[in-house]
Each structure stands twice: as C-alpha cells, then as structure tokens.
Amino acid sequence: MPEIAFAGPAQTATMHRDDAPVGRTARFHLRKRFGGLHCCRRSWSDNGKRLFLHGYALSFEIEFACAETETESGQVLGSDCLDDIRAALAAQFAHTTLIATNDPQRDLFELLAERDLVDMRIVDSTGLEASAAWVFETVERIVAQATGGRVWVSRIDAQESGSRVLTLTALPVKDWV
C-alpha cells in the first residue's frame, strides 16, 4: 500500500506511489464525480456510537491527468474506462457493509453474509481515509491498464454524507517530503 501523509486539520493527504509519473507534467485534467454509493460500516474500536453499524452516502470526485489526449477522440478518458471505474466503485461501496479484518465480531458478520443478510466487504480499515486510498489504488490500476500509462490519477476528493471531505493528491516521487 502506498504511503499516505496527512497534513493539518483540513484532512488533506499526499499519497506517495513508487510508480508516480516522475517528471511528467499534466496538460489536461478531467474531474469526474461518482456518487450514489450508500454503504454501511462499523468502527469496532471506537468508544462512541460508530461502534454500531452506521450508514454513509459516499461520493468520490476523481481528477485524471495526462500530458496528451487520446489521438482519435481527443478525450482524456473514454466512456468505457469511466464505466469500468463506476462498476468497481459500485461493487465495493453500493449497498455494502464494510467490516475490518480485525473486527472481533467478524465471524458474526460473515454468518450474516452467508445468509444473504448483508453484502459484506472485508477491508483493512473502515474509515474514510482507507476507503479513499482503496479508490485511489483501484482507479489508478484501471486507468493505467486502459490507457497504457498515458493517464494517471492526480487527486481524489472523498466525501461522506456531505459532512466530511478528505482529499488525496499524488505527487511524483521527487516532490515527496
């Protein structure tokens, strides 16, 4: 997993990736919002009410960057790639329940999933930060494969229930401090 460093109360993070496009300058940027992702999660180690299952409406605004557009269409990304991204996000977050790998009640949630009472995803952490990092890595992989590395993810704004926004930005390795 890439290193993530958080700076200040604004909850902006810089994600370091070993494969970041060093020395490449983005000439074109495309921002796309993916919303309508309603999921449930449990923060079992929290002493407050987040210990219980609670739901969030998640949305992700993703900024794609490239030095050159597609030759034929002149677009940053084609609709097929955007559809693949939308499908991956829906598979992870649309009407699903996120449970941490180390949740002491994981076996109970697995039983609920076996009985088709929840559509469960086991994740390292159920927080917004971890969800945003998962989106970054997943979308970066989809985009790199679809464009042969021509396009990369430069920024993600992850929002939960309209109240909290977390921003991840990618910097080339040479800019990492």
Buried (B, 14 or more C-beta within 10 A) or exposed (E): EBEBEEEEEEBBBBBBBEEBBEEBEBEBEBEBEBEEBBBBBBBBEEEEEBEEBBEBBBBBBBBBBBEEBBEEEEBBBBEEBBEBBBEBBBEBBBEBBBBBEEBEEBEEBBEBBEEEEBBBBBBEBBBBBBBBBBBBBBBBEBBBEBBEEBBBBBBBBBBBEEEEBBBBBBBBEEEBE
